[in-house]
Amino acid sequence: MRGVMSDTIVKLDPMVRKLETSIGEFKSALENNDLVAAQQFLRSIAQTSDYLSEDVTSIYKSETEANK
């Protein structure tokens, strides 16, 4: 099961990169005092975080059920 879980987690990598990019863009917007852009990047960060949270929860539940 460990190998399968690792493969599943690797599939999350594009979303993690998207989150990292959005965080960088948010920081840049703040440095430039662009509050409108900062707010947009915060929305993107929140949406991506929610998506990742749901996926990680599903992976955890799947692993837990498989180990019963």
C-alpha positions as CSV (number, residue, x, y, z in Angstrom):
1,M,0.0,0.0,0.0
2,R,2.9,2.4,0.7
3,G,3.9,2.4,-3.0
4,V,0.3,3.2,-4.1
5,M,0.0,6.0,-1.6
6,S,3.3,7.5,-2.7
7,D,2.1,7.5,-6.3
8,T,-1.1,9.2,-5.3
9,I,0.7,11.9,-3.3
10,V,3.0,12.5,-6.3
11,K,-0.1,13.4,-8.3
12,L,-0.7,16.3,-5.9
13,D,2.6,17.9,-6.9
14,P,1.2,20.1,-9.6
15,M,-1.3,21.6,-7.2
16,V,1.5,22.1,-4.6
17,R,3.6,24.0,-7.2
18,K,0.5,26.1,-8.1
19,L,0.1,26.9,-4.4
20,E,3.8,27.9,-4.1
21,T,3.5,30.1,-7.2
22,S,0.5,31.8,-5.9
23,I,2.2,32.5,-2.5
24,G,5.1,34.0,-4.4
25,E,2.8,36.2,-6.5
26,F,1.0,37.2,-3.3
27,K,4.2,38.3,-1.7
28,S,5.2,40.2,-4.8
29,A,1.9,42.0,-5.0
30,L,2.3,43.1,-1.3
31,E,5.8,44.3,-2.0
32,N,4.3,46.4,-4.9
33,N,1.5,47.6,-2.7
34,D,-1.0,46.1,-5.2
35,L,-3.8,45.2,-2.8
36,V,-6.2,44.1,-5.5
37,A,-3.8,41.6,-6.9
38,A,-2.9,40.4,-3.4
39,Q,-6.5,39.8,-2.7
40,Q,-6.9,37.8,-6.0
41,F,-3.8,35.7,-5.1
42,L,-5.3,35.0,-1.6
43,R,-8.4,33.7,-3.3
44,S,-6.3,31.4,-5.5
45,I,-4.3,30.3,-2.4
46,A,-7.5,29.5,-0.5
47,Q,-9.1,27.5,-3.4
48,T,-5.9,25.5,-4.0
49,S,-5.5,24.8,-0.3
50,D,-9.1,23.6,0.0
51,Y,-8.5,21.3,-3.0
52,L,-5.3,19.9,-1.5
53,S,-7.0,19.5,1.9
54,E,-9.8,17.4,0.4
55,D,-7.4,15.3,-1.5
56,V,-5.1,14.6,1.4
57,T,-8.1,13.7,3.6
58,S,-9.3,11.3,0.9
59,I,-5.9,9.7,0.7
60,Y,-5.7,9.3,4.4
61,K,-9.2,7.8,4.6
62,S,-8.4,5.4,1.8
63,E,-5.1,4.3,3.5
64,T,-6.8,3.9,6.8
65,E,-9.6,1.8,5.4
66,A,-7.1,-0.3,3.4
67,N,-5.2,-1.1,6.6
68,K,-8.2,-2.4,8.5
